[in-house]
Structures are given as structure tokens and as C-alpha cells.
Amino acid sequence: MKSLVIGDIEVSIPIIQGGMGVGISLAGLASAVANMGAIGVVSSVGIGLVGNKPFKNYRETNINALQAELRKARSLTKGILGVNIMVAATNFADMVRVSIEEGMEIIFSGAGLPFDLPKYLDKNAKTKLVPIISSARAAKVLCEKWKNSYDYLPDAFVLEGPKAGGHLGFKANQIEDPDFQLEELLPQVVNAVKEFEIKYDKKIPVIAAGGIYTGEDILKFIKMGASGVQMGTRFVTTFECDASDEFKQLYINATEDDIRIIKSPVGMPGRSINNSFLEKVENHEKMPFNCAYHCIITCDYKTTDYCIAKALVNAQMGDMENGFAFAGKNASRVNKIISVRELIESLVEEYNQAEENDN
């Protein structure tokens, strides 16, 4: 495999482990991935809720929890670590500041366009800024906005296609539309970014994401112009993943028919694994709750049937009766739990075999 270079960062394995919340990718998974020469990512979303610990101040609890998790991850690896931070999170600014203060190498930011992300960097910060986007237009808009406002260009982009798990940056009618598939979008984004690379003499890698499952898939997208890939679903069914055994087992038991699109309380479509909880939601069985934190800007917590943060925390801890699991389109293909080492080594082997077959 060709190494992935983002500014002055270089990793030998061009794989980024997707940041999965709530509490699915924490220090355990991120450090294991980083130790293999790829990029491990801690998800910041709802991190203060993990473990169902009581709290008095939502803001302070999340700041302290992220700080502690990043320090734990750093103690477990000398590899490259990133943090995934949702633009739509009400504590977005806090999570960005903590990540920079803790010296994290990369911030990945999606669920909205992070128009003001560069303003949090000071002259000594080495943190790279990588927006997660779903179109060439978004890439161009962010390049122009950041350059004009902050004299800064994105250090890379993650282009996430509609086969990803979790919240998707597409309208419901675009998810299966051939014109919006990753294979169509990637060349468009690479070409859009190339204009800024040439104009400002800065390399801006594009990382492909969403539905990438095998080493052969990785080779396919790299040959199409990607500098690397981001993978989430494959890392869930690893021993090191920070989710409960029940959460991982839901993936292993899932059939292709179980993978479905839901309408999330945050106003975006999302891909998940069907279960009894989601069936109750679909039947409009309201699960009353008091919102103690309003964690997502776009969540209409006064009218929604359930609290998505609480549901995801429940699932992370193994209470699938009161929660559900987000998952990528290919989640039904996993059939056993393996180590991060075994997963990455198998992906490298598949990649090399596919490359050899091409030649």
C-alpha cells in the first residue's frame, strides 16, 4: 500500500478508522488502529454520557471526558490519532478547543460544514483540519471560505458516500440514486480540489468513505484518485472496539434486510440495523424524556419520539431493547469478531492480491 500523507503527517497504512459515536470508537479502538500504522479516531459526540454517569453540568462533563479519553489514547500509542467532532453538536467549539489543546494530530468534522474551524487554531497548533463532505460543491465552498476568511486551506477532505453508517449527508431520495454514489462523487471532488492545489501549491488529499469493505475496494478507490479510505463498520466487530458485546453481536446477526434507513431526530437520514426499538419508533410509540443537555443543534427535542443520545448510549452499553446501532450498508457481511491487527493485515493482503491481479 502507498502511504497516506496529510501535510507533515504520514502513515504507512492509508486507512482512517471512522469516528463512531456514541462511545463506539474511544481510546481502545483508536489506539489499536494507530498502533498498526493507520489513523485511529476518537468520537467526541456524547462522550460525557458514556458509562451513563450522572452529571451536573453537560458542558464541563463532556470537556473533562474528552480530555481524559484523549490522554488515555495517547498513553496507549505513539501513532497518529484524530478526533471526530460533529458540526451540529452544541458543544462543537469546546470539543475543538480540547482536541487542539491535547495536541491531537487531526480533527475530522462533519454533520454540517465547519465554516469557522480554522479560527480555533493558534500559531503553535499542529492539528490538521479535515472536513467530512458529501459533494464537490461542499469542497469548493469550504476551500474558498477558509482561504478568504483565514488564509487556510483544508489539510484533506473525507468524502463520505451514501453507503456509510450513521447520519448521512444526503436527502433520502439520493441515497440509492446512481448519480450520488461514491464512484460518481470521488472524481468530481478530486477535480474540484485540484484547482486549489494548483493555485495555492498545497496538496489536499481526498479520502474515500462509505461502504468500503475489502482491500480490493480500497485499491479501487485509490486508483480513482483517492489518497486513502475511511472505514467504520469493519472496525466495530473487533475485540478492541469500545462497544458492548451485545452491540457487536447485532452486527454479526444482521442480515442484508436488517440494514435500513431511518429518519433521525436530528433531521437527517441515517443507516442502522433494524431491531425492536426502531420498530417501536416506526410505530410512533413515544418514549418520553426530559432533555437535560440539547446535544445536537438540529434536534427538535420537544416533538421527537425519543432521545437519540440516550438510545445510542444504551446501545453502546448493550441495552438493545432501549437503543439501536448505526451501521454501514455492508454490515451484514461481517460474521465474526477479530482483532484490529487481523483486520488490517487481511485488508493489506487483499489489496496486494487485487493489485497483483490487475498487473
N, C-alpha and C positions, 0 to 999 in steps of 0.2 A: 504494500500500500504506500502511496505517496503521502508524506506528512501534511498536516494541516497547519498553515501559518496565518496567524491573526496579529498583525503588527509585529511586535518583537516576541510574540508567543509562538512556540512551535511544539506540536505534539506528534508523536510517531504514528498514532492510530487516528485517522481522520473521522472520528466518531464523537459526537456530543451526546451525552445521556440527557434526555429531556427532563426538564424540571417539572415534577408531578406533585400536585397538592391534592388534598391537604395531608401533609406528612408522609407521602409515599416515597419521595426522594429527599432524604435528610443526610446527615453526616455518614451513616453507614454505607449507603449505596454510592454516594458521591465520591467518597474516599476510595472505595474499592475500584471504581471506574478510573479515577485519576491514577491509581497505582498501576494500572495496566497500560498507561501511556495514552489514554483518551482523555476527554474532558468530563469531569464529574460535576453535577449541578444540584445544588440545594434549592428546593422550592420554598419561597418565603411566605406564600399565601396561607393565611390562617395558622401560622406556625405557633403562635401563642396558645392556640386551642388544643394542640396535640397533647394527648395524655389526659384530656378532659379535666385539667387542673382548674380550680376556682381562681378567679382574678377580680381585682377591684378596678383596675384601670386598663382598658383594652390596648391603648396605645403603648403604655410602658411595658405591659406584659409581652407584646409582640417584639418590641425593641430588644428587651432582655433575652427573649427566647431565640431570636435570630442571632444575636451576638454570641450566645452560648453555643448554638449549633455550628456556627461558622468556625469558632475556636476549636470545637471538638473535631470538626472535619479537618482542619489544618493540622491538628495534632496527630492525625492518622495517616497523613500523606504529605509527600513533598511534590506531588504532581499538580496539575492545573485544575483549579476549582472555579466554578461560576455560580451565580445566584440567579434564579428566575423570579422576576418581580412583575406582577400584573399592573398595567397602567390603570385599570379600572378599580384597583384597590384603594380604599380611602386612606390607607397609611403608606401609599406609594413613596412619598418623599422620605419618610422615616426609614423605610427598608433600603432605599437607595443610599442614604447617608451612612447607615450602619455598614452596608456592604463595602463602600469605599473606605470608610474608616478602618475596617478589618482587613483591608488590603486584598480583597478578592480580585482575581485576575480579570474576570469578565462579568458583566451584568447583561443578562438576556431579558428583554422586556417586550411583552405582547399584551393581548387582550385590550387593544387600543393602540394608538400611535403615540409614542413617547416624545412629543414635540419639544419638551424642555429638559430632557435628560442630561444634555451636556452641561447645563448650568450648575450641576451639583459637583462637578469636578473642580478641584483646585490645582494649582500649578505643579504640585508634588504627586498628585494621584496618577497611578499607573493602570488603573482599572480600564479595561476595554469596554466599549458600549456597543451592544449588538441587538438591534431591534428585531422582533419577530413579525413578519409581514405576510400578506397573502396575495399581493399583486405588484406588478411593475410600477403602477401608479403610486402606490404607497412608498416604494423605494425612492422614486424620483422626488416626491413631495418631501420626504424626510431629509434627503441629501440637500435639497435646496433650502429648506427651513434651517437645518443645523448650520449649513455653511454661511447663510446670510445673517443669522442671529448670533452664532457662537464661533464662527470661523473654524468649524469642526465637522468632519465627515464621519459617518458610521464606520466602525472598525471592521464590521462584517454585517451580513444580514442572514437571518434564518428565514427561509421561505417555507411556510407550512401549508401543505396542500390539504384538501378536504377529506383525506383518508385518516387524518390524525385522530387521536382520542381527546376527550375533554372538550372545552369550548372551541368552536370553530369560527374563523374569520370570514365566513361565507353566509349568504342567505340560504334558506332551506332548499330553494329550487336550484341552487348552484352546485350542491354537494355531489350530485350524480351527473351533472352536465359535463360532457366531454371537453368543452371549452375551458373549464375551470380545474381540470386535473393537473397534478404536479408536472406531468410530462409536457403540458402545454405552457404552463406558467414559468417554468425554470428558464427556458431560453429568453423569454421576454424580460425577466428580471436581470439576467446576466447582461443582456444588451443595454438595458436602461442604466445599470450601474457602470458599465464600461465607459459611457460618456463622461462620468465624473472621474473615473480612474485616469483617463487620458488628460482631461482638463486640469486636474489638480495633482497629477503624478502620485497617486496613492492607490495601493492595491486594496480592494474591498471584496473579500471572498463572499461567495453566496453558498450557504449551507442548505441542502435539501432536506425536507422533513415531511412526515405524514405517510404512513403505510409502508415504510421501508422495513423489510423483514429479513432479507438474506444478504450474504456477501455479494451475490450476483446483482441484487438490487442496488447495492452501494456502487458497484462498478458501473452499472447502467447510468446512474445519475451523475457520477463523476465524468463519464465520457460525454455527457450532455452539457458539461460546463460547471457543475458544482465542485466546490473545493473540499467538500466533506458532507457528512449527513448527520442529522439528529434523529435519535431513536428513543422512544419511551416505552412502548408496550413490551418489547423484548426484555427490558430490564426489570419489569415488575415481577416476573417469575424467576427471580434469582434469590439465592439464600440471603444475600446482603441487602436486598430491598427492605425498606423500613416499614412496609405494610404488614398487617397481620397475616397469619397463615390462612385464615378464612378468606381474606381479600384475594390472595394469590390462588386459592383453590377455585374461586369463582371464575377466574381466567381459564384455569385448566379444564373446568367442567363446561365452559361455554361452547355452544355450537354456533355455526355461522348465522343461524336465525335469531340467536340471542343478542347479536350486536345491533343496536338500534340508535336512532336519532331522537333526542328528547328536546323539549323546549325548556331551557333553564330559567330559573327565577331572575338571573342577571340579564335576561333579554337576548341571549344568543342561543343558537342551536348547539347541541353537544352530543358527542357519541359516547355511548355507555353500554354496559351489559345489563340486559333485562333481568329483573328479579321482582319479588313480591312487593317491595317498597315502591318501585316505579309503576307497577300495575295499580297500586293504590292511588298514586299521584294521577295516573291517566284516568282513573275513575272519579277524580276530583274529591277524594277523601281528604278533607282538610286536616292538617296536623298543626294545631295552634301552637304558637310560640311567641315569646317576648324577645325582640331583637335587642340585645344588650350592647351591640357594637356597630351595626350597619357597616359591614366589612367591605362591601362592593358598592361603588357609586351607583351603578345602574340597576341594583336590585330594589324592586318595589316591595319592600318587606311588609308593608301594610296590607297588601292584597294577595301576596303569593300564598300558595297552599302549604309550603314547607320552607324550612331554613336550610339552604343548600350547604352552608358551612357546617352546621350540626350534622347533616346527613353524611357529609364526606368524612368528618371526624369519626362518626360512628363506624363507618365502613373501614377506615384505617385501623380501628381497634378491633374489628371483627364482628361488630353488631350489624349484620347484613339485613336483619329484619327492619332496622330503622335507618338504613343507609344504602348507598349504591356505589358502584365503581365505574369511573370513566375508563374507556379503553379505545385503542385504535381499531381500525376496520379488520385487521388481521389477527385480532386477539384470540380467535377460536383456533388458530393454528398451533398455539403452544400446548404442550401435553405433559410437561414435567418441569420441576424446579431444578435449576442448575446453578453453578457458581458464576460470578461475573467473569472470572478467568476463563472458564469453559466456553461461555457465550462468546467472548471477544475472540478467543482463539479459533472457534468454529467459523465466525464471520470472516476472519482473515483467511482461513483455509478456503472457504467458499469463494471469496473474492479472487484469490490467487488461481484457483481452479478455473473460474469463469474467464479470467484474463488469459490464461493459458489456452483455453478452448477457442477464444477469439483470435489468437495468433495462429 
